[in-house]
Amino acid sequence: MTKNTKEDKRLKDHYSKEKDWLKWGPYLSERQWGTVREDYSPNGDAWNYLPHDHARSRTYRWGEDGIAGISDRYCNICFSVALWNGKDPILKERLFGLTGPQGNHGEDVKELYYYLENTPSHSYMKHLYKYPQNEFPYNQLVEENRNRGKHDTEFELLDTGIFDNNEYFDVHTEYAKAEGEDILVKISVSNRGPKEAMAVVLPTIWIRNFWSFTGMEEKPIIKKKGSKKAPHVTVDHSYVGKYNLYFDEPSRVLFTENETNAERVFDGKNEHPFKKDLFHDAVIENDFSLAEKNKEGTKCAPMYELNLAPGETKVIKLRLSNQDIDSPIDDTFEAVFEERIKESRSFLESITENSSEEEREIQKQAFAGLLWTKQYYNYEVEQWIKGDPGTNPPHERKHGRNSTWQTFRNHDILSMPDAWEYPWFAAWDSAFHCVTFSMLDHEFAKKQLLLFTKEWYMAANGQIPAYEWNFSDVNPPVQAWAAIQIYQMEQRKTGKGDLSFLKRMFNKLALNFTWWVNREDSLNNNVFEGGFLGLDNIGVFDRSNGIPGGGVLEQVDGTSWMALYCLNMLEIALEISLHDNTFEDMALKYFGHFVFIAEALNKITEESMSSWDEKEGFFYDTLILPDGKKIPIKVRSISGLLSMAAVLNIRKECLAKLPRFKASMDWYRTYRVETQKYQVVEEYDPNKDVLLSLVPKKRLDILIHSILDESEFLADYGIRSLSKAHETKYQIEINGSIYGINYEPAESSTDLFGGNSNWRGPIWMPMNYLFISSLKEYHNYFGDDLKFDYPTGSDNPLNLKEIGFEISKRLIGIFKKDENGNRPVNELDKEKYTDEHFKDLILFYEYFDGNNGRGVGASHQTGWTALVANLIEEINR
């Protein structure tokens, strides 16, 4: 049951609308440049239209970005930290990284930063940025990665040697809310090097520019107030009200406008010199005459010049408040921080009460990353296509990317996969995120999941937008799975599930389910295609961009996702039916549909070939050519294993309360026995639980042996996405062309599928979580009657629940220290991560090396990798 911590009280007050604790948060993006919504190029080249080099000089249209920043929920007023070490050619206002085409494995942030702590109400937040004292190696990072190929690892910031002598600053940025709109800020700069070093710190507040695009009746303004010893600025914004930014006495107070420097970017003419990049020019050139000339503008920064001895820390204090405060930074300032930190730890302990100290630290940083990557997202496709008044939009955009999604219109706080590498939502990523969010904040998790079913997200035909680069791509339909997970988690914690939430999700997802049935089963045989489905590198060819020979690819994962979708919708319908029997009809619908899918995937007749290979004991995709020829694509991957995830144990107690559903299910089984149809329900006793499984028990036994085989799927740190058996390359000839795939434990060696996508071997947290959940569901039915050697051939029989726990421990082990103090996730930099100021820092990568567990892909993809926090909670429950 819920423990009443101060943080729980804040959330309760917020959602009851007594206080608005979430008006301000870490909503400022880490990268706005290079995004689709900022791309107004004629050819859809987002990376080059607004690159990093332009970001300091060009005004954004749809958002803002910064380091360790915050904003109000609509990104009207923004605050972040800018830095300069006296040597860099660029004022460090935002994080640097390589674009997709620049990186040898796709887009890649080249900075060291860590999310250390955050609460659901953002009453306390802590962020760490490690800033080199020597010139930042921008060119070296670009050139070295350009020279590296797909078989090479990525060249990272630590690889440049710039941190070898510890000549860097630790910049901790902390926020503590005295009230919802009274935010205390503390920036602590520590010299970790052996020599005295200088750091310039510019805590920057600015206003998002609407006036240059849409027009505003009254342009917002930031004005200097107070005395030299006790300065502050006021922010007056008609959309969000009036605020004061109080701060410690600075060296200078700089002002400019958040407007494009047309002269620098477009060789145009500026109406005035007060442009977005003025602070950059002033600091780098040591000329502050312009930046100090005005006492007002739309961008402002008090400037602090710090000289720090080795080991010394200096602290800058600020306060952003909607109140007029006589003594804003007095003795109570630290007291507020101490209180919020204490409350944050109390809240953490209340939701991780059974965790060890080390496990709790892993969970704390996983939660922190998840919460820090809540970002403001604004994209109105129709307006983006038309262009703003007075502009001449390229004609190509009317028929290009996302042009069929003109009803898409949002300005919401969304959970991003990675706030730098993927600073936009991905529908299935978000569903996984919500399962971890539900440990922290049930209401946010539910509202987030519901967003994707809103009329300004979901298309009229029921399709859910996939992700910004292509809304029309197809992500796995995991929203129903997430919905029932969240419902059950809240039910366990509070004793009561939110039935209204389930109904709202069910009604909208019924539309989405119908879209899938109508659009992704072209042969009308209940075996689904789908294309991308997230598993973009798992096959021998790109499943989204034309099937070889003009055929149709019947996908095991597409069919398995739909079977799982059926069972999730069935489970939701059954739960609702216990309270509202009008939903029993829908339960029957999804039960029947599941039976047809299971039959289609498993049955062999003269007319159709099952996806199951009896000799090799695996489910394979089937390519059907226009002449009817069927070719199995024999890749042993998580696509074939995904069939195990579609399982539901219906409790006898539930059936007893739903006699109409039970009677219809009895009729179904009797009819299929009499007509000698494929028996989906293998074992049936009217007085016992009923198991619905896409995989019959005989095949389940074979698949589990494969998944627990360390020479195939079971790695030291979880389940691989491709069998290690494919260290010997698999090849197939289709219409005279050769296609192939081989096991690659880490970075991709091909750019066929673009970017840094790679499911050819790495361990992938969300898929592992699904498999573990399915093993528990099988155990609910079979109990100790079904055991397997763990690992295969070990003579160590365990039941399926125990096996799920053991796999969980392997996954958690990615982040735990070994006897030498090394975490597997840091395998490439383990020496550095035993350093005093690195040893407790954890990054939650996109996926993990299938051989040694090191982090691969997006380095801060805390969204679905935050599921490790759920795994820790579950093994300790």
ABEGO torsion letter per residue (X at the ends): XBBBBAAAAAAAAAAAGABBAAABBAABBABABGBAAABABAAGBAAAABBAAAAAABBBAAEBBBBGBBBBAAGABBBBBBBBAGABABBBABBBBBBAAABAAEBBBBBBBBBABBBAAGABBBBBBBBBABBBBAAAAAAAAAABBAABBBBBAAAAGAAAAGBBBBBBBBBBBABAABBBBBBBBBBABABBBBBBBBBBBBBBBAAAAAEBABBBBBBBBEBAABBBBBBBBAAAEBBBBBBBBBABBBBBBBBBBAAAAAGBBBABABBAAAAAAAAAAGBAAAAAABABEABBBBBBBBBBBBGBBBBBBBBBBABBBABABBAAAAAAAAAAAAAAAAAAAAAAAABBAAAAAAAAAAAAAAAAABBBBBBBAAAAAAEBBGBBBBAAAAABBGAAAAABBBBBBBBBABAAABBBBBAAAAAAAAAAAAAABAAAAAAAAAAAABAAABBAAGBBBABAABAABBBBBAAAAAAAAAAAAAAAAAGBBBAAAAAAAAAAAAAAAAAAAAAABAAGAGBBBGEAGGBAAABABBAABEBBGGBBBBBAAAAAAAAAAAAAAAAAAAAAAAABAAAAAAAAAAAAAAAAAAAAAABBBAABBBABBAAAGBBBBBBBBAAGBBBBBBBBBAAAAAAAABBBBBBAAAAAABAAAAAAAAAAAAAAAAAGBBBABABBBAABBBBBBABBAAAAAAAAAAAABAABABBAAEBBABBAAAABBBBBBBGGBBBBBBBBABBBABAAAEEABBAAGBBBAAAAAAAAAAAAAAAAAAEAABBBBOBBGAGBBBBAAAAAAAAAAAAAAAABBBAAGBBAAAAAAAAAAABAAAAABBBBBABBBAAAGBBBEBAABABAAAAAAAAAAAAAX
